[in-house]
Amino acid sequence: MSRKSKKPPPKKTPRSSGANKGKKGWADVAIRMIDALYDLAQTGNLIGLFVFGFVCWIFYITYKLPPEFIESAASGIGIFLTNERFYFFPLVSVLIVSVITNIIQAKVYKSHIQDLTEQRSALVHGLQTGELTPLKTHRSSGFDVRSGSVGNGTGEV
């Protein structure tokens, strides 16, 4: 019979004990928030950072306001959310941004097309006038483009 080695059970720390499992303190939440903000900054997600800052600013303002004012402001927000103007402003904003983006994109595409047209024209007319000559062999690797054979690297096949 083989003997089984008896390993002592792992020591339980207060954090890993069953009583504290799932309970988080304010320090754990702060660490998670700092990690999330750091990840947002590292990935370049400035919109996420801006939204987080805006939400923190709103929480700070509502913390400092008296309760009577918060009740009237909450009812005003509720009325605004049920109104059709709530949908009008974001939709118009998105439409304006998309139209401006489309105009800028069209200008960039037209400039790229113009550059490609000029390059093609120079290549086609250069070959016809004799200023440019077609490659006989591909000299960088010794591979002949036309025959598909590998040479000795000097361009000769």
Secondary structure, DSSP 8 states (H G I E B T S, - for coil): -------------TTTSTTTTT---HHHHHHHHHHHHHHHHHHT-HHHHHHHHHHHHHHHHHHHS-HHHHHHHHHHHHHHHHSTHHHHHHHHHHHHHHHHHHHHHHHHHHHHHHHHHHHHHHHHHHHHHTSS---SS-TTTSB-TTT--B--SSS--
